[in-house]
């Protein structure tokens, strides 16, 4: 409903808001080279329009504190990716971190979790590798003789997170390849229903405080139904500065070893 008391938006303000929404929903899904092209297209279509990302001042400060506490190096690119991940989690039930090994997928999640804890939010994390488990051990199974139901790894985690208060941000973290064999059973969880139906007919309703986070190197085996239901954060190797990785590793070494290696790093 339009607020008649609010001052009318100028054409430039509306264009700025449109650019902001396009960047928020598109940039996180693009590779490094595609993101450069996208920014160029935006500049051509919306010339002289100021580009401003959504600002989370408290979270940005907490991210920088979390980076320092974890012994990592400050990186503007990494902070920007953390903000994209936070925004995606607010918009979608499921978020996929996609990128090659060493691109910082796990580190991104650690930083955001630590930052949210600094801000006073409790973030329980339930980690599993669904690809490494048979479907019965993942979702649960019923004993054919006794007709007794046994929960699986995923269903056990689901029962735990729905008991948490709404102020707690629970994450169910699925590490490994996204395979239709197991992820198709989560389609009703990832859409607006947020409903997990177990093989025994029991339904588990999730709240807005729960997120499913998937970490994988590729989405080549994921179906369009799954991809369309999730937010995506793509990390490229170009986003990672090798020097910061080396500096972090060097800081973990004994002082005598670090002193000998430091001149080589400077060269």
Number of C-alpha atoms within 10 A of each C-alpha: 3 5 7 7 6 7 7 9 9 9 9 13 13 11 17 18 17 13 21 16 13 13 20 17 15 14 20 22 19 17 18 17 10 12 16 12 13 17 15 12 12 15 15 10 11 16 10 10 15 15 15 11 15 12 9 12 9 11 19 17 15 20 25 18 16 22 23 13 12 13 12 18 15 15 15 9 12 20 20 14 22 24 23 23 23 18 16 21 23 16 14 19 25 28 25 27 24 21 20 14 13 14 19 20 23 13 16 19 18 15 24 24 23 21 24 19 15 16 14 11 14 17 18 16 16 19 15 18 17 23 17 12 14 13 16 14 16 20 24 20 18 14 10 8 6 7 9 10 13 15 19 19 19 22 18 15 18 22 14 13 23 16 10 16 12 13 11 16 21 25 23 20 22 21 19 16 20 25 16 14 13 16 17 16 16 17 21 15 21 26 17 11 13 19 17 21 16 16 14 14 8 9 11 16 14 19 18 14 19 25 24 20 23 22 21 17 19 16 16 9 11 16 14 9 13 21 16 12 18 22 26 26 24 22 26 19 15 11 15 16 12 11 12 14 13 12 15 14 13 17 14 11 12 9 11 8 12 15 12 10 13 13 9 8 11 7 5
